[in-house]
Amino acid sequence: MTIKMYDLAGKDPERRFSPYCWRIRMALAHKRLPVETIPWRFVEKDQLTFAGSTTVPVIVDDTEKVADSWKIALYLDEKYKDRMVLLGTEAAVGAMLFMRQWTERVIHTAIMRVVLLDIHNVLDEPNQAYFRESREKRVGATLEEFVANKEENITKLRDLLAPARAVVASQLYFGGTAPSFADYILFGAFQWARCVSPAKLLATDDALYIWRERMLNLYNGLAEKALGFEV
């Protein structure tokens, strides 16, 4: 049976840009599980009440309804034990929890300093109004003010990425010779930016750029084929 997944979309329903949803798109491909994605937008929170959530991703797998990317990853490993492992041992899960927290608290925040206005610009008018009001309240500035020093913010982001850069400079993936959910967590952040903004977050000689290209090409170019920008 095909899994259904509610997936954040822009004005163009083909523009899918949630970093959390991209984690699960990649995870489902990793598990070789078929998925039907359903475009969902910020102002459609009532569509997710059946799953007790107001945010995506949400998956529906037969009678099971699971929200939150981390919980979905755990569910997929538990439900589909015969498929390739996403998370692995208890020690591996602990390491991935660090990647999750670091990405969400540090890297997402730094990327927002570059792309927050770009996200607004790919939305339709009702979602633009919601996004501007909610995000300006959250960051304490207008969207324009928040991204005003874009080049400086990109430099700061690149500096923050140093630990991740050191890892993929010496191995193919954070999972070693094959991708794991740790890769999908960080890749989701880059794919989020790529789907909404032409900003070049990485230099072409950066080990992370090379890793990102490798990730884009996984699963017959699943992520590379997504509507976005050449970065």
PLY file of the C-alpha trace (Angstrom):
ply
format ascii 1.0
element vertex 231
property float x
property float y
property float z
element edge 230
property int vertex1
property int vertex2
end_header
0.00 0.00 0.00
1.27 3.47 -0.90
2.04 5.78 2.02
0.45 9.23 1.84
2.45 12.22 3.03
1.32 15.80 3.59
4.11 17.94 2.15
4.62 21.72 2.43
4.09 23.47 -0.93
4.38 26.98 -2.30
2.06 28.86 -4.64
3.19 26.39 -7.28
2.11 23.02 -5.90
5.27 21.47 -7.35
7.49 23.61 -5.10
8.03 21.45 -2.00
10.37 23.14 0.44
10.04 21.91 4.02
13.37 20.68 5.45
11.45 18.29 7.66
9.44 16.89 4.76
12.60 16.41 2.70
14.03 14.27 5.50
11.08 11.94 5.12
10.98 12.03 1.31
14.58 10.82 1.37
13.87 8.33 4.16
11.00 6.76 2.24
13.20 6.44 -0.84
15.92 4.91 1.36
13.38 2.32 2.53
12.14 1.82 -1.06
8.61 2.66 0.07
6.17 4.17 -2.44
4.67 7.50 -1.44
1.92 9.82 -2.66
2.61 13.39 -1.58
-0.25 15.77 -0.87
0.52 19.51 -1.20
-0.22 21.39 2.02
0.14 25.04 2.93
0.62 27.01 6.13
-2.99 28.23 6.34
-4.42 24.70 5.97
-3.76 23.53 9.52
-7.29 22.16 9.82
-6.36 19.48 7.27
-3.99 17.91 9.81
-6.27 17.72 12.83
-6.95 14.05 12.09
-3.30 13.38 13.03
-3.24 15.73 16.02
-0.78 18.04 14.29
-0.57 21.57 12.90
2.67 21.04 10.96
4.05 18.70 8.31
5.22 16.11 7.59
2.31 13.85 8.42
2.12 10.37 6.96
-0.82 8.02 6.60
0.22 4.38 6.33
-2.87 2.20 6.07
-4.56 2.88 9.44
-1.52 4.53 11.04
-1.18 8.31 11.23
2.20 9.69 12.28
3.31 13.33 12.59
6.79 14.84 13.18
9.81 13.85 11.08
11.71 12.22 13.94
8.72 10.13 15.03
8.10 9.15 11.42
11.70 7.95 11.03
11.38 5.85 14.19
8.07 4.47 12.95
9.49 3.52 9.55
12.37 1.59 11.11
10.02 -0.21 13.50
7.32 -0.98 10.93
9.62 -1.90 8.04
12.41 -3.82 9.74
12.99 -5.84 6.58
14.01 -2.68 4.68
17.28 -0.76 4.87
17.85 0.70 8.34
17.48 4.47 8.78
18.61 4.99 12.36
20.37 1.84 13.52
21.68 1.05 16.99
20.95 2.98 20.17
24.36 4.63 19.85
23.62 5.62 16.25
20.27 7.08 17.29
22.03 9.17 19.92
24.44 10.55 17.32
21.55 11.36 15.01
19.77 13.17 17.82
22.81 15.42 18.04
22.68 16.01 14.27
18.97 16.82 14.60
19.44 19.31 17.43
22.48 20.96 15.84
20.77 21.28 12.47
17.52 22.66 13.86
19.00 25.01 16.47
22.09 26.23 14.63
21.98 25.55 10.89
18.28 26.23 10.28
18.60 29.53 12.14
21.61 30.54 10.05
19.90 29.57 6.78
16.82 31.57 7.76
19.09 34.65 7.83
19.55 34.12 4.10
16.27 32.73 2.75
13.43 33.95 4.98
12.23 36.57 2.50
12.65 34.11 -0.39
10.27 31.71 1.34
7.68 34.48 1.57
8.09 35.18 -2.13
7.22 31.64 -3.28
3.89 31.65 -1.39
0.44 32.75 -2.53
-1.12 35.87 -0.99
-2.99 34.28 1.96
0.11 32.32 2.94
2.35 35.35 2.45
0.23 37.30 4.92
0.34 34.45 7.46
4.06 33.89 6.96
5.01 37.55 7.28
2.97 38.10 10.43
4.07 34.90 12.18
7.77 35.06 11.23
8.21 38.76 11.90
6.72 38.21 15.35
9.10 35.29 15.88
12.32 37.04 14.77
11.48 40.54 16.04
12.18 42.24 12.71
10.71 42.63 9.25
11.61 39.89 6.79
13.63 42.43 4.82
15.58 43.53 7.89
16.23 39.96 8.95
18.01 39.05 5.69
19.60 42.46 5.05
23.22 41.30 5.36
22.89 38.25 3.12
26.53 37.83 2.05
27.76 38.26 5.61
25.16 35.76 6.77
26.31 33.22 4.16
29.88 33.58 5.42
28.71 32.97 8.99
26.75 29.91 7.86
29.80 28.46 6.13
31.82 28.91 9.31
29.15 27.17 11.38
29.24 24.21 9.00
32.91 23.45 9.76
32.25 20.30 11.86
30.02 18.78 9.17
32.52 19.75 6.47
35.30 17.91 8.30
33.25 14.70 8.33
32.37 14.56 4.63
35.89 15.60 3.68
37.00 12.17 4.91
34.02 9.92 4.09
31.18 9.80 1.58
28.28 10.28 3.99
27.61 10.96 7.65
26.45 7.34 7.63
29.87 6.23 6.35
29.86 4.52 2.96
26.06 4.81 2.63
23.59 7.55 3.60
21.69 7.41 6.89
19.01 9.56 8.48
21.80 11.85 9.72
22.51 12.72 6.08
18.83 13.34 5.38
18.55 15.67 8.38
21.29 18.02 7.21
20.46 17.61 3.53
16.87 18.65 4.25
18.20 22.04 5.36
20.10 22.56 2.11
17.19 21.34 -0.01
14.89 23.75 1.85
17.11 26.63 0.77
17.58 25.31 -2.77
13.83 25.02 -3.35
13.13 28.66 -2.45
16.29 30.69 -3.07
19.05 31.19 -5.66
21.50 32.01 -2.85
24.72 30.01 -3.13
25.24 28.75 0.40
28.31 26.67 -0.46
31.40 27.26 -2.59
31.86 24.69 -5.37
35.15 23.45 -3.87
33.55 22.85 -0.46
33.42 19.20 0.64
29.81 19.86 1.67
28.97 21.06 -1.83
30.30 17.78 -3.22
28.34 15.84 -0.58
25.19 17.82 -1.40
25.58 16.98 -5.09
25.88 13.32 -4.12
22.70 13.61 -2.07
20.84 15.37 -4.89
21.61 12.45 -7.19
20.43 9.71 -4.84
17.37 7.64 -5.77
17.40 8.55 -9.46
17.82 12.23 -8.71
14.75 12.51 -6.48
15.85 15.78 -4.89
17.65 17.17 -7.93
14.46 16.89 -10.01
12.46 18.92 -7.47
11.45 22.45 -8.43
14.17 24.77 -7.20
17.23 26.81 -8.15
20.65 25.96 -9.54
22.93 26.54 -6.57
0 1
1 2
2 3
3 4
4 5
5 6
6 7
7 8
8 9
9 10
10 11
11 12
12 13
13 14
14 15
15 16
16 17
17 18
18 19
19 20
20 21
21 22
22 23
23 24
24 25
25 26
26 27
27 28
28 29
29 30
30 31
31 32
32 33
33 34
34 35
35 36
36 37
37 38
38 39
39 40
40 41
41 42
42 43
43 44
44 45
45 46
46 47
47 48
48 49
49 50
50 51
51 52
52 53
53 54
54 55
55 56
56 57
57 58
58 59
59 60
60 61
61 62
62 63
63 64
64 65
65 66
66 67
67 68
68 69
69 70
70 71
71 72
72 73
73 74
74 75
75 76
76 77
77 78
78 79
79 80
80 81
81 82
82 83
83 84
84 85
85 86
86 87
87 88
88 89
89 90
90 91
91 92
92 93
93 94
94 95
95 96
96 97
97 98
98 99
99 100
100 101
101 102
102 103
103 104
104 105
105 106
106 107
107 108
108 109
109 110
110 111
111 112
112 113
113 114
114 115
115 116
116 117
117 118
118 119
119 120
120 121
121 122
122 123
123 124
124 125
125 126
126 127
127 128
128 129
129 130
130 131
131 132
132 133
133 134
134 135
135 136
136 137
137 138
138 139
139 140
140 141
141 142
142 143
143 144
144 145
145 146
146 147
147 148
148 149
149 150
150 151
151 152
152 153
153 154
154 155
155 156
156 157
157 158
158 159
159 160
160 161
161 162
162 163
163 164
164 165
165 166
166 167
167 168
168 169
169 170
170 171
171 172
172 173
173 174
174 175
175 176
176 177
177 178
178 179
179 180
180 181
181 182
182 183
183 184
184 185
185 186
186 187
187 188
188 189
189 190
190 191
191 192
192 193
193 194
194 195
195 196
196 197
197 198
198 199
199 200
200 201
201 202
202 203
203 204
204 205
205 206
206 207
207 208
208 209
209 210
210 211
211 212
212 213
213 214
214 215
215 216
216 217
217 218
218 219
219 220
220 221
221 222
222 223
223 224
224 225
225 226
226 227
227 228
228 229
229 230
